[in-house]
Amino acid sequence: MLIVHGNIMTMEDKDYEDGYLEVRDGKIISLGDMKDCPASGGEIFDVQGNLVLPGIIEAHCHMGITEEKKGMEGDDCNENVDPLTPYLRAIDAVNPMDAAFNDALQAGITSAMIGPGSANVVGGQFAFVKTHGRCIDRMIVKAPAAMKIAFGENPKVNYSGQGTSPATRMAIAAILREELTRAAAYRVRREEEKAPVDFRYECWMPVLRGEIPLKAHVHRADDILTAVRIAKEFHLRMTLDHCSEGHLIVEELKEAGFPAIVGPDMASRNKIEVQNMAFKTAGILSSHGILCAVTTDHPVSKIQFLPICAGLAVKAGMTPSEGLRSITINAAKICGVEDRVGSLAPGKDADIAVFTGNPMEVFSQTLYTFINGEVVYSSQA
């Protein structure tokens, strides 16, 4: 496949106002100025000067786990009967038939980080997947990709209503510390070959080895700082998801060094802990050098509005270049998959989106969405 006459923004060091992009076997082979375009025996897409971007990435959502139009029968987001469920795997609940996947493709969104919700102190394992397919096993880029933990209002409300712990923020932190302490002890026993495989704790091994991060549901400033405190105590990687009051403690977050996934700022302020939620947060964090992505938290706000959410963050102060990076390469780096997606470069997956204009602008239309070099959406179809 060959895309020609594109206004190519690579999210790397160099862009091409009139460029080509060559794909073979699902990977990008070469790209550059049209004057250097190779001859091709494959399918040619002349995009006539329209904008070519890496496929857009949703860094945090529950697409396919909380399905649209299906009520309780399609809601597998929270196993809210035990505050500790690290062994749950998103891939066992994601339904690729969820209508949201098609909406994502029409918006140029080619991959997403999907996992359980925030009812539990430890919710389970996220997976990073492509947004096209019928079999989740064939859509996986990385699984497990993160371990979900949650602070603040959600676990408090869920378990105080059941008359059991945690009913306070102190208990949430204590339960998590106890779980991590037990997991660390299990790791020592396993590495010394003094313990058999225990399904209950084996899921913690990639977290403790630093292979995947904790994925922390945090809105309020005090919850964000508690998450930072615990991650530092146990020397763990972490992403700060939602980070609604991050702009109020930006110096502390810059010092801590953890990346942020900000949103869903398009949603209503329907909880106490999101009263300071605002589109300005992403721009403030990124202006202080904090690696930042934007999220819809689908279905809290709809996944197809992800580019618009990035645009609203730009309207509130984020730079336009960081707005695009927040839904492409920044999201890929935060999710730990930048070696495959997030930018246009030789060797990377041919996940590509073509737009009539900047996708952060409301009137821009998606012309093509490619995943692994195949057309999965065309406005002409």
Secondary structure as GFF3:
##gff-version 3
##sequence-region A 1 381
A	DSSP	beta_strand	2	8	.	.	.	ID=ss1
A	DSSP	beta_strand	16	24	.	.	.	ID=ss2
A	DSSP	beta_strand	27	33	.	.	.	ID=ss3
A	DSSP	three_ten_helix	34	36	.	.	.	ID=ss4
A	DSSP	beta_strand	44	46	.	.	.	ID=ss5
A	DSSP	beta_strand	51	54	.	.	.	ID=ss6
A	DSSP	beta_strand	56	61	.	.	.	ID=ss7
A	DSSP	three_ten_helix	71	74	.	.	.	ID=ss8
A	DSSP	three_ten_helix	90	92	.	.	.	ID=ss9
A	DSSP	alpha_helix	99	106	.	.	.	ID=ss10
A	DSSP	beta_strand	109	114	.	.	.	ID=ss11
A	DSSP	beta_strand	122	130	.	.	.	ID=ss12
A	DSSP	alpha_helix	136	139	.	.	.	ID=ss13
A	DSSP	beta_strand	140	150	.	.	.	ID=ss14
A	DSSP	alpha_helix	153	160	.	.	.	ID=ss15
A	DSSP	alpha_helix	169	191	.	.	.	ID=ss16
A	DSSP	alpha_helix	199	202	.	.	.	ID=ss17
A	DSSP	alpha_helix	205	208	.	.	.	ID=ss18
A	DSSP	beta_strand	214	218	.	.	.	ID=ss19
A	DSSP	alpha_helix	221	233	.	.	.	ID=ss20
A	DSSP	beta_strand	238	242	.	.	.	ID=ss21
A	DSSP	three_ten_helix	246	249	.	.	.	ID=ss22
A	DSSP	alpha_helix	250	256	.	.	.	ID=ss23
A	DSSP	beta_strand	260	262	.	.	.	ID=ss24
A	DSSP	three_ten_helix	272	274	.	.	.	ID=ss25
A	DSSP	alpha_helix	280	287	.	.	.	ID=ss26
A	DSSP	beta_strand	292	294	.	.	.	ID=ss27
A	DSSP	three_ten_helix	303	305	.	.	.	ID=ss28
A	DSSP	alpha_helix	306	315	.	.	.	ID=ss29
A	DSSP	alpha_helix	320	325	.	.	.	ID=ss30
A	DSSP	alpha_helix	329	335	.	.	.	ID=ss31
A	DSSP	beta_strand	352	355	.	.	.	ID=ss32
A	DSSP	beta_strand	366	371	.	.	.	ID=ss33
A	DSSP	beta_strand	374	378	.	.	.	ID=ss34
###
